[in-house]
Amino acid sequence: MQALEAPRATSRKRSTRMTRTLELLNAAGSIRLTDLVRELGVSPATLRRDLADMEQQGLLIRTHGGVRAFDATLELPVRLRDSRYRTSKLRIAERAAALLPEGRSSVAISGGTTAAAVARVLSTRPETAIVTNALTTATELASRSNLQVIMTGGLVRATSLEAVGVLAEHTFNAINVATAFLGTDGISVRNGATTHDETEARTNHAMVCHAERVIVVADGSKVGRVTLAKMADVSEIHVLVTDSSADPDALAALRDAGVELHVVDA
């Protein structure tokens, strides 16, 4: 899978437009500029500026009168993903963090925007050790004197800003934690928790294997979805915290498989 730089979106509104553009392209393969202007509700000049920046960053290809997807299999860069479903992710994070028992604790936190939201909620918790392979999470928490933050080594993926590979796996293999908070690109009863990158999947599976309890945090769009590489079998997942937009049948199947469900309002 080709790595992408995170798009340089100068505002949340622009980030949302870019995200919606990529969603439309990945669904259709190509789209006319007139249709994008109507769908996004922006002026042609604004759209042209957005598309020029996105093309420069390798996210799409402009054509005569339209645009086409650079590669529909590419995952959204983390800075774009962070702009989606913010309210639901915060509610999911608060519910997930509340599942930790009081007192001293040790947790592992994967990459992903919902897992990062959990980290922010935990940032004021006393006597907590946090192991993570997410650069954004480690940077945000490192100055907190109430936390012990352990960052894995590894190769940094440009799209997710996660350290992956053998060095990261060695770190997770060397520690044991009470709870792992696992972000995911998809979760289903048949395929478990999945992600877009096979190296990232192996790294996160090392984290899963050394946790007493695994809590998957995922907004409703991920439930029932399957992506490239498996991070954890459904039998390795103890809890799923998601929102009410999740597919009810997919949730029921996970519950029947023994996964404890917590569903917050979308």
ZAZA-811713 format. One record per atom (N, C-alpha, C, O, CB): x, y, z. Coordinates in steps of 0.2 Angstrom, whole numbers, plus 5000, padded with zeros to 4 digits. Atoms other than C-alpha are relative to their C-alpha. Glycine has a CB too. Layout:
N
XYZ ...
REM end
This chain:
266
500449945000 500050005000 500450065000 500950075004 499550005006 499649945001 500750174995 499850055006 499250055008 499850044994 500049964995 501050295009 499850074998 500050094992 500650005005 500149935002 500350475009 500250055005 500150035011 499250004998 499949954995 500750635017 499350025002 498850024999 500450064997 500649974998 499450705028 499850064997 500250114997 500050015008 500249945004 498450835018 500150065005 500050065011 499350004998 499949944996 498851015024 499350044999 499250094996 500550044997 500649974999 497051065028 500150065005 500250055011 499449955002 499949944996 497051245035 499550015005 499550055010 500250064996 500649994995 495351235044 499649935000 499749894996 499650064998 500450065000 494151105050 499549994994 499449944992 499750005007 500450005005 492951155037 500349974993 500049934990 499750074999 499650025006 494251125023 500149935001 500149894996 500650044999 499850074999 494750955031 499449964998 499449914996 500249995007 500650045002 492950905030 499850004993 499649944991 499450035004 500150005007 492750955012 500549954997 500249914992 500150074997 499550055003 494350855008 499849935001 499849884997 500750015002 500350064998 493650705017 499449984996 499449924993 499949995008 500650025004 492050705008 500149994993 499949954990 499450065001 499850015007 492850724991 500349934999 500249904994 500550064999 499750065001 493950574994 499549945001 499549894998 500549995006 500550055000 492450475000 499649994994 499449934992 499550025006 500450015007 491450514984 500449974995 500249934991 499850074998 499650035005 492950474974 500149925001 500149894996 500750045000 499950074999 493250304982 499449964999 499449904997 500249995007 500650035001 491450264980 499950004992 499649954990 499450035003 500150005007 491350314961 500549994996 500449974990 499750074999 499550005004 493050314955 500250064996 500850084996 499949944995 499949945003 492850474946 499450045001 498850025002 500249994992 500649964999 491750624947 500150074996 500750094996 499850015008 500049945004 491350784937 500150065005 499850065011 499450014996 499949944995 491850954945 499350035001 499250055007 500450054996 500749974998 490051014943 499649965005 499349995009 499650014993 500350044995 489450874953 500350015007 499950015012 500049924998 499649994994 490750904966 499850075003 499650085009 500750005000 500249934998 490251094967 499349995003 499250025009 500050054994 500750014997 488451044970 500049965006 499649985011 499549974994 500050044994 488850904982 500350045006 500050035012 500349944999 499649964994 490051014993 499750065002 499850095007 500750004998 500349934999 489051174991 500650065001 500550105005 499750005007 499549955000 490651274987 500150034993 499850014989 500749975003 499949975007 491151394973 500549964996 500949924999 500350075001 499550035005 492151324958 500750025002 501249985002 499950014993 499349974998 493651434964 500349965006 500849945006 500050075000 499850044994 493651354981 500249934999 500749905001 499550015005 499950075002 493551184974 500649994997 501049944998 499449974996 499450015004 494951204962 500650015004 501149975003 500050064994 499549994995 496051264976 500149935004 500749915005 499950065005 500050064997 495651114986 500349944996 500749904998 499349985003 499850055004 495850994972 500850004998 501149954997 499649994994 499349995002 497551064967 500549985006 501049955005 500150084998 499650024994 498251044985 499949925001 500449895002 499750035006 500150075000 497550864985 500449964995 500649914996 499249985000 499650035005 498350824969 500750005001 501149955000 499850034993 499350004999 499950884974 500349955006 500849935006 500250085003 499950054995 499850774989 499949934999 499949885003 499750025007 500150065002 499450624979 499449965002 499449905002 500649965003 500750034997 497650594985 499649994994 499149954994 499750055005 500450015005 496850614968 500350034993 500950054994 499350045001 499749985007 497150654949 499550044997 498950024996 500249944996 500449955003 496350804941 500049984992 500549974989 500150075001 500150025007 495650764923 499650064997 499450115001 499649944999 500449955004 494750874910 499350005002 498949965001 500150004992 500749994997 493150934919 499849955006 499249955007 499649984994 500150044995 493350814933 500649985004 501150005003 499649944998 499450034996 494450714945 499849925000 499349905000 500050035007 500150084999 494750524947 500449985006 500950025008 500249964994 499750034994 495350424962 500749984998 500949954993 499749945003 499350025001 497250404963 500149925002 500449894998 500550045005 500050074998 497050234972 499449995005 499550015011 500749975002 500650014995 495350184980 500249965006 499849965010 499449974996 499850044995 496250064991 500450045006 500550015011 500449944998 499649964995 497250205000 499550025006 498950045005 500350064997 500449974994 496650245018 500150075001 500650104998 500349965006 500049934999 496250415023 500650025005 500749985010 499450035003 499549984995 497750505032 499750025006 499150045007 500450064997 500349994994 497550525050 499850075002 499350085005 500649985005 500349934999 497350715050 499350014997 499050064999 500550054998 500750005002 495850695039 499549965004 499049985005 500049984992 500450044997 495150555048 499850035007 499250025010 500349935002 500149974994 495250655064 499450055000 499150075005 500650045003 500549955001 493950775057 499349975000 498850015000 500150054994 500750035001 492550645055 499849975007 500149955011 500149944995 500350034994 491350595069 500250025006 500349985011 500049924999 499649974994 492150705082 499649985006 499849965011 500250075000 500450014994 490650695094 499949935002 500049915008 499350044999 500150074998 490350515093 500749975003 500749935007 499849964994 499350034998 492250475095 500150025007 500449985011 500550024996 499949974993 492250585111 499649965005 499849945010 499950075001 500550044996 490750495118 500349935001 500249905006 499350004997 499750074999 491550325114 500650005004 500749955009 500249974993 499450004996 493150375122 499950015007 500249975011 500550064998 500249994993 492350435138 499749935003 499949925008 499550055001 500350064998 491350275139 500649945001 500649915006 499549974996 499550054999 492850165136 500550015006 500749975009 500550004993 499649984995 493950255148 499749995007 500049975012 500250085000 500350014994 492650235161 500049925002 499849915008 499350025000 500050074999 492850045160 500649985004 500649925006 500049964993 499450014996 494550055168 499850005008 499550055010 500650054998 500149994993 494550015187 500450065003 500850085000 500149935003 499649954997 495050145199 500749985002 500849925003 499650035006 499350014997 496850155205 500549994995 500450014989 499949935004 499450015005 498550115197 499849964994 499549904995 500649985004 500250045005 498350045180 500550014994 500950064994 499350024997 499650005006 499350005164 499649984994 499349934994 500649955001 500450015006 498650015147 500450014994 501050044994 499450055000 499749995006 499150005129 499550034995 498950024996 500349934997 500449975004 498450115116 500350004993 500850024992 499950085002 499850015007 498550085097 499950074997 499750125000 499649954996 500249955004 498450215083 499350014999 498949965000 500550014994 500749995002 496850285076 499750065004 499950075010 499649945001 500349944997 495850435080 499549995006 499550035011 499650044995 500450024994 494650355092 500449985006 500250005011 499449954998 499550024994 496050275102 500350065002 500550065008 500549954997 499749944998 496850445102 499550045005 499850075010 500250044994 500549974996 495250515110 500049975007 499950005012 499350004997 500050034994 495350385123 500650025004 500650045010 500049925000 499449984997 497150435127 499950075003 500150095009 500650014995 500149944998 496550615129 499650005006 499750045011 499750054995 500450014995 495250565141 500449985006 500250005012 499449954999 499650034995 496450465151 500650055003 500950035008 500349944998 499449954998 497750615152 500050035007 500550045009 500050054995 500049974993 497150675169 500049955005 499949965011 499450055000 500150054995 497050505177 500749995003 501249995000 499849934996 499450014996 498350475191 500349934999 499949884998 499950025007 499650074999 499650335192 499849954994 499649904995 499849975006 500250045006 499350275174 500649994996 500950044994 499450024996 499550015005 500650195163 499749984993 499349944993 500549945002 500350015007 500250205144 500649984995 501150024995 499750074998 499650025005 501150115131 499750014993 499149994992 500349925001 500349995006 500850165113 500550004994 501150024995 499750075000 499650005006 501550155095 499850064996 500050074990 500049944996 500349945004 500550315090 500450065002 500450085008 499350015001 499649944999 501750465088 499550065003 499750105007 500350024994 500449954998 500250585090 499850005008 499850045011 499450014996 500250014994 499750505106 500550015005 500550045010 499749935001 499450004996 501450495114 500250085001 500450105006 500649964997 499849934999 501850675110 499550045004 499750095008 500050034993 500549974996 500150735117 500149995008 499950035012 499349994997 500150024993 500350645133 500750015004 500750005010 499849935001 499450004997 502250655136 500250055006 500550045010 500550014995 499849954995 502250815146 499649995007 499650035011 499850074997 500450014994 500950745159 500449975005 500649915005 499449964998 499650034995 501850715175 499649955004 500049915007 500250065005 500450054997 500450605181 500049934997 499849884999 499350025001 500050065004 500750475167 500749984999 501250024999 499750024994 499450035002 502150365163 499949984993 499549934991 500349945004 500150015007 502250365144 500649964997 501149984997 499950064996 499550045004 503150225134 499950004993 499349984991 500049935003 500050005007 503450245116 500449944997 500949934998 500250074997 499650065003 503850095105 500550034995 500450094993 499549954997 499649985006 505150105091 499649984994 499149964995 500749975001 500350035007 504850055073 500050054995 500250114995 499349985002 500149965006 504550125056 499350045000 498850015001 500049954994 500649964999 503350265056 499650014993 499950024988 500250085002 500550005006 501850255043 499850074999 499650105004 499449955001 500149935001 501550415035 499250025001 499050075003 500250024993 500749995000 499650395034 499750005007 499350045009 499649954996 500350004993 499350345052 500450035006 500250035011 499949925001 499549974995 500850415061 500149955006 500249975011 499850065003 499950054995 501050245070 500749974998 500949964992 499549954999 499450045000 502750155073 499849934999 499449905003 500550015006 500150075001 502649975066 500649964998 501149994997 499550004994 499450055002 503749825062 500349975006 500049975012 500550044996 499750044995 504949725072 500150045006 500050015012 500649974997 499849974994 505549855084 499350025004 499450015010 500350074998 500649994996 503749905089 499749935003 499549935009 499550034995 500350064997 503249725091 500449975006 500249955010 500049944994 499650014994 504749695102 499850035006 499850005012 500850014998 500249974994 504149825114 499449975003 499449965009 499950084998 500650034997 502449755115 500149935003 499849915008 499450004994 499850064998 503149585117 500350005007 500349955011 500449964995 499750004994 504149645132 499650025006 499950025011 500650044999 500449974995 502749715142 499449965001 499149934996 499950084999 500650034998 501149655150 499550065002 499850105007 500049945004 500449954998 499649775152 499349975002 499149925000 499950064994 500750024998 497949765160 499550004995 499149964994 499850045006 500549995005 496949835146 500450034994 500850084994 499550055002 499849975007 497349875127 499450034997 498850004996 500349944996 500549965004 496250005118 500250004993 500850024991 499950075003 499850015007 496249955100 499650044995 499050024995 500049924999 500449975005 495750065086 500049964994 500449924993 500350074998 500150045006 495149985070 499750034994 499350084995 499649945002 500349975006 494650015052 499449964999 499049974994 500550004994 500650045001 493349875053 500049945005 500549925008 500149964993 500150054995 492649745065 499449964998 498849994997 500050035007 500650055002 491549595061 500149945004 500649925006 499949994993 499950064997 491149435069 500449954996 500749904999 499349975002 499650055004 491949335055 500750014999 501149974999 499750004993 499349985002 493549435052 500350035006 500950055006 500050044994 499749964995 493849515069 500150074999 499850104995 500649965002 499849935001 494649685070 500650004995 501149964995 500350035007 499549995006 495549735054 500250074999 499950125001 499649974994 499849935002 496549875047 500349994993 500349944990 500650025005 499849995007 497249935030 500749974999 500849954993 500050074998 499350015001 499049885033 500249945003 500149935009 500550065002 499850074997 499749705036 500650015005 500549975010 500249954995 499449994994 501349775046 499750035006 499850015011 500550044997 500349974994 500249885057 499649945003 499549945009 499550054997 500450064997 499049725060 500549965004 500349945009 499749964994 499650044996 500549625066 500250035006 500350005011 500649984995 499849964994 501149765077 499450005005 499649995011 500250074998 500549994995 499449785085 499849935003 499549935008 499450034996 500150074997 499249595087 500449995005 500249955010 500049954994 499650014994 500749595098 499850035006 499850015011 500750034998 500349964995 499949725108 499449965003 499349955010 499850074998 500650034998 498349625109 500249935004 499949925009 499649974994 499850064997 499249465114 500350015007 500349965011 500649964996 499749994993 500049545130 499650055004 499850085008 500750034999 500549964996 498449625137 499549955003 499349905000 499650054995 500550044997 497349545149 499350014998 498949974997 500050025008 500649985002 495849635142 500150054994 500550094994 499550035005 500049965006 495549705124 499450044999 498850014999 500249964994 500649955002 494349855121 500150034994 500550074993 499950055006 500049975007 494049895103 499550065001 499050065003 499749954995 500449945000 493450075101 499950024992 500450024989 500450065004 500149995007 492650115084 499350034999 498850015002 500049934996 500649975002 491350225077 499549954996 499849914994 500150074997 500550055003 489750145070 500249984992 500049934990 499450035000 499850025007 490450155052 500549944999 500549914994 500350064996 499550065000 491750025056 499749935002 500049885000 500650015005 500350064998 490549895063 499749964994 499349994990 499550015005 500250045006 490249755050 500550014994 500449974989 499350024998 499549985006 491649825039 500649955001 500849935006 500250075000 499450045000 493149715034 500550044995 500450064990 499849934997 499449975004 494849785028 500549954999 500449895001 500250075003 499550055003 496449705022 500349955005 500249895004 500550044998 499650044995 497349635038 499749995007 499550045009 500750035000 500350014993 496749555054 500550025005 501150005005 499849935000 499649994994 497349625070 499849965006 500349945010 499950075002 500250054994 496349515082 499449964998 498949994995 499850055006 500650045001 495149375081 499450025004 499650065009 500149925001 500549984996 493449405088 500049975007 499850005012 499349994997 499950034993 493849285102 500550035004 500550025010 500249934999 499549974996 495249395107 499850075003 500150115006 500750014996 500349944998 494149545109 499549995006 499049965005 499650044994 500550014994 493249565126 499450055000 498950045001 500450015006 500549954999 492349735124 500050044993 500650054990 500150055006 500149955006 491749845109 499650065003 499150055005 499749974994 500349944999 491350025112 499950044994 500350054990 500450045006 500149975006 490450105098 499450055000 499250065006 499849944994 500649965000 488950215093 499449974997 499449924994 500250074997 500650035002 487150195089 499950004992 499449984990 499550045003 500150015007 487450215070 500249944997 500249924992 500450064997 499750075002 488250045070 499449954997 498849965000 500349975005 500550055002 487349905060 499749965005 500149925008 500349964994 500350054995 486149815072 500149934999 500349905004 499250015001 499950075001 486349645064 500849995002 500949935004 499949984993 499350014999 488249665065 500250005007 500649965010 500550054996 499950004993 488149715083 499749945004 500049915008 499650065003 500350064997 487049565087 500449944999 500549905004 499349994997 499550065001 488249445079 500650005005 500849955007 500250004993 499449994996 489649515089 499849985008 500249955011 500350075000 500250024993 488649505105 499949925001 500149895006 499350035002 500150075000 488149325101 500749965000 500749915003 499649974994 499350035000 490049285099 500350015007 500949995007 500450034994 499749994993 490349345117 500350065001 500750075006 500549955001 499749934999 490949525114 499550045004 498950045003 500150034993 500449954996 490349645128 499950064996 500450094994 500350015007 500249945004 489449795119 499950065005 499550055010 499549984995 500249934997 489349975125 499950044994 500350064990 500650035005 500249965005 488450085113 499750075002 499350075006 499449974996 500249934998 488350275115 499650034994 499650004989 500750045001 500449965005 487250395106 500450034994 500950064996 499550055003 499649975005 487850445089 499950074999 500250114995 499849974993 
REM end
